[in-house]
């Protein structure tokens, strides 16, 4: 991963002597992916860091920053300062003016080439900026309208486009059915590796599995035709009208790097794709089935799960209908993060870091069931102000990364104090 930084220095300083003095710092920036650039052009989509090499550059930085704003390249003023040549006072003056103009920003005070904490902070911001830029290039297929019960999670295409830059492609279920009809029950193929390797086939016939494979191939055809990088499916219509399920198809697509969500849940599929760019991992979209605010234990459940996330796969029927194929997989132990995106303009986030406690196989719930331990306060907050019925589970400790990525997105769309708030929240969560 690389990122752009713009080195800004006063003409009053000897260029050669300054380069020698700052060579170690610039070498450290290069070591984490920094690529030096000039103050022009200002219309690049990539949000730059400003390396404030000396004092006396306040107007230069502000002119470039304002030019980006005027050209529609909104984003925070990311200022790298160091202890010499009046760099820090200049950065403080710049940020003060940025805030007076209603924008936001942050100073990264790099005290030396060995300042690992600041270098990690710069690297994290660069990682978030890169993920946000990739998200803006995604094509999201919405196959059928959102499920009727998703009253808080069926955001319009223009909200997704305005907030994240994603292109939303509306596709009807009849288009999917037409692709499935080309080969509705494939008798063999690489998809059958799942059938052969599964530890249990409980109530699932080979015919039902073949029909689920047909759904996968139909969705895969739409992915290729529409150049989709992500999709969400109104899957229950396949259950009630076609006597099959999309659970297997979504699980396989997710493992192949095509982000795939259920029920037409818009915030969840956007978050799944965002986390893919941030972490390179496929997240699991699930219902919150049970929770205990006194202990911090919660149970998540769903009938699909990315194949790459689980082992000991059991093939079962879909929970509510008893039809088709549902998946029951076992996660690996370790830390996890539970996240949710929501709000009327997709401007809100909730998250908690915790530990996977184990899987369970209780009756009356969707097939893959995971018990998670988080802080009791996080569950209390989820009960007080939920953002929707689904959450996303991702391996590892991802809360600070998500909070900063969301803050950077907000700074590019509704900037007032967004980044500072997220940095404060990140510090508290850490």
N, C-alpha and C positions, 0 to 999 in steps of 0.2 A: 504494500500500500504506500502510495506517495501522496504528498500534499504540497501545496504552493505556499511559500512565504516570500513576502516582499521586503527586501532590506532597504531601509530608508535612513539616510545619513545627511547631515548638514555639509554643504560645500566648504565650510570653514575648517573642517578637519582634513588632515592629510590622508588621502585615500589609502596609500600603501601602509602607513603606520596603523590606521584603523583596521585594515584587513588582517594585519599581523596580530593585533590585539584581540580581535574577535574570532580568529581562526578556529580556536578550540570550541567556542560556542556553536559556530556554524558547522563544524565537523560533527558535533553531537546532534544537531538538528538533522543533518544528512543521514546520520546513523539510524534515525527513526523514520526516515522516508522523506525528509524535507528537501524540496527543490527550490532554489532561489530564483526569483523573478523580479521584474521591474514594475514601476508604477503604471505602466500601460500594457495592454488595454484594460479598461475598467469594465468591459462588458462580458468578461468570462463568466460562465455559469458557476464555476468553482469559487467558493468563499475562501479568500486568502487570509493568512495570518500576516500581520504587519510586524516585522522585526525592527523595533525602534532602536537603531544603532546608536544614535546621539540625540541630544537635545536640539531644539531649533527646527524640528521637522513637523511641528504640530499642524501647520496649515497645509503642508504637502499631504499628510495623511488624511486630513479632513476633506480636502478637495477630491481625493481619489475615492474616499468612502461615500461622499455625497454623489459623486458621478455614478457610482454603482447603484445607489438608491434611485436616482433619476432614470436609469436605464432598466429598472425593474429587477435588479439583482439584489434583492433585500437579504439581509443577514447581519449577524452581530459583528462588531469591531473586535477582532481577536488580536490582542497586542502582546508581543513578546518583548519584555524589558530585561535589562541586566544591570549590575551594580555600577558600571562606569559611564563616563561621558554624558552625564545627565540624562541617561536613557529613562530611568524610572520616573523622574519628575515630568518628562515629556509625555510618557504614557499615561500618567495620572491626569494631566491636563487634557489630553485627547479624550480619554474616557469620560471625563466630566462634561465635555462639550457634546459628546455623543449622547449622553443621558439627557442633557438639557434639550436636545432636539427630539426626544421621545424614542430614541433607539436604545439598543442594549449592547453590551460587550463585556469583555473580561481581560484582565492583565495576567499573563503568565510570567512570573518573576523568576528568571533563570539565573541563579546565583553562580553558576559555573558549569563546566562540561560534565561534572560528576553529579549534578543535581537530578538524581533519578526520579524523585517525586514529581518535579515540574515537567520533566521530559515525558513521564508516563501520562501526566494530565494533558499535555499537548497531543501525545499520540492517541489518547482516548477521544479527544475532540475531533482529531483528523479522521479517526475511524468512524465516528458518528456522522460527520459531514459526508464521507464517502458513501455510507449506507443510505443517507437521505437522498443523495444524488442518484444512486442506483434505483431507489424506490420510485423516483420521479420518471424513470425510464421504463417502468413496468407496464404490462398490459394485463388487466384483470378482467377475466370473463365472468359475468354474472349470468348463470344458466338457470333461467326461470326466476320469478320474483322471490324476494325473501319470504320465508315461511310466515304464515299469518300470525303466529304467536310472538314473533320478534318485533314487538311494538317499539323497542328502544334501539334496535340494531339493524334497521333497514334503510340506511342513509342513501340519499339520492346520489347519482353519479357525479353531479356538479360539486357536491361537498367533498367527495373523495378527490376529484381533480383539482379543486381549488386548494385544498389543504396539503396534498402530497404530490400533485403533478401527475399522478397515475392516469393512464388512459383506461376507461371502463368500457368494455364491449358487452352490450346486451345481446344475449343469445336465448332463443326460446327452447323450451323442453322438446318441442316437436323437431327442432333441428337436431337435438341429441338423439331422439328416437329414430330419425332418419339414418343417422350414422350407425346406430346399433343394429338397425334392420339389415344392414349389409352382411352382417355375420353375427346373428343374435346369440348363438350358443357355440362358440369355437370349441372344437373337441380336444384341441391340444395347443401347445405353444409354451413359451417361457413362463407365462403366468402360472402354469401348473406346478412350478417349483414350490409354490406356497402350499399347494394341496399335498404334495409329497413330503414336505418337511414339517408340516404342522404336527403337533403332538396329539391333538384330539380333533375329531370331526363329529361334533355333537349335534345331531339333528339336521346336518347339512348333507344333502345328496350331491353327487357329482353333477347332476343336471342343474341344481341350483347354483353350484359353483360356476358352471359354464355360463349361465346367464349373467352372473356377476362379472365374469371375464368379458362378456359382450359389452357391458356398461363401460368397463375400463377402456376397451378398444374404441368405443364410440367417443368417449371423452378425449382420448389421445388424438383421435382424428380432428376434433374441434381445436385442440391445443395447437396442432400443426397448421390447420387452415387459417386460424385467427392469430397465430404467433403469440399465444398466451404464455405468460410466465407465472400466472396465478389464476385460480378459479374458485368460485363457490357455487354450490349446487343446491337447488330446491329438491332435496333428495326424497322427502316423504311422498312426493307425487309418484315416484317410481315404485314405492312400496304399495300405495293404495290403488294405483292405476295399472301398474305393470307387473306386480307381484315379484319384484326383485329389489335389490338394494345397491346403493353406491358406496358402501363402506369399504369393500375390498379395493375398488377403483381409486378412491381418494387416498387410501393407505399406500398403494403402489405409486401413484403419481407423486405424493409427498416425498417418498424415498428416492424418486428420480430427479428431485430438484424442482418440480412443478408444484408450487404451494397450492394446497387443495383444502378447502373448508366446506363445512356442512351447512345445510338449512338456509343458505343465502345470507348468512350472518356477515355483514359488511365489515364492521370493526374488527372482528376476529380474523378474517382472511387478510386484511391490511396488516394487522399486527404480526400474523404468522410470516408474511413476506418480509416485513421490516426486520424481524428477528433473524430471518435467514440471511439477510445482508449484514446484520450486525455480528452474527456469530458463526454463520456457515452451518447452523444446525436446524433441523426440522422440528418445530414445536408441536405440541399436542394440544388440540382444542377439546375442551371437556366441559361437562356440567359440574357445578358444585353441588354434590349430592347430599353431603352432610358436613357439619362443622361443630366444633365445641369451642366457644369463645373463652372458656375458663382454662383450657389446656393448650389451645392453639392448634389442635389437630383437625384436619379436614379430609374429606374423601372426594376425589374427582372420579368421574365415570363418563365413558362414551363408547359407542360401538365401532368406532374406527380409531386407528392409531398409526402413525407413520411406521412402515415396516422396518425402517432403519433404527427405530428407537427401542424396539422390544426384542425379546427372545422367548423361547418356549411358547410359540404361537398356538392358540387353540381356536379352531374354526367353529363358530356357533351360529345360531340363527340371530336375526335382529331382535333386540329386546322387546320393543313394544308390539311388534307384529308377529313374531315367530316365523318370519319369512326370510328368504335370501341368505346372506352371509354377514355375520357380525364377527368382529375380531376381539379376542381376549389375549393380550400380550403382557409379558412381565418386563418391567423396567429394570435397569441396572441401578445399584445403590449409589448414593452420592448426593451432593447438594443440587438443589433445583431452585428455579425462580418462577413464581406464579404472577402473571401479568394480565391486565385488561386495559383496553383502549375504549374510550367512549366520549359522551357529551354530544350536544346537538351539532357541533361543528367538528367533532372528533378531536377536541382540544384537551381532553382530560385523560389521565392515566392513573391506574392503581397498581401496586405491586408489593410483593413480599418474597424475601428469600427464606429458604427452609431446607428440610431434608426429606428425602423419600424414605418412608418407614416400611413400605412393603405393599404388595398387591393383595387384594381379597377377591373372593368369588361369591358375593352375596346375591341372593335372589332379590328380584324387584328393582334392579339397577341395570344400566347399560353395561356391556360386557367387560371392557377393560376398566378396572377399578384400582385406583392408587390412593394410598393413605399418605398424607403429607403433614409434616410438622412445621408450623410457622409461628411467629410471635402472636400471642393472644390479641394484642392491640391491632394487628393487621386484620384479623377476623372481625373484630368489633367495628373497624372502619368499613369493611366490606358489607356488613349487615346494615350499617348506618347509611351508607351512600353507595349502593352497588351501581355499576355502570352497564350491567346486562347480565344475562343468565349464563354465558360461557366465559371461561378464562383460558389462558394459554400457559402451559407448563413447558419450560425450556431447561435443559441441563445446565448446571453451573450457576455462578453468582453473576446475574445480569442486570440487577436493579439499577445500579448507578449508570450503566451504559445506556439503558433504555431511557432513564430520566433525562440524561443529557441529550440524547437524540431527539426526544420529544421537545425539549427546551429549545434546541437549535431550530427545529421545524417551526415552533411558535414564534421564535425571533424573526424568522423570515416571513411570517404572515401577520402576526400581531405582537410586535416586539417588546412592548413595554415591560421591562423587568423580568422577562421570561427566563433568560439565562441565569441571572443572579438567583432567582428563586430556586431553580433546579439545582444549581451548585450547592446552595444551602441545604436542600433536601437530601442531596447525595451525601453531603458531609454527615448529616444526621443518621442516614441509613447505614453508613460505613461504621 
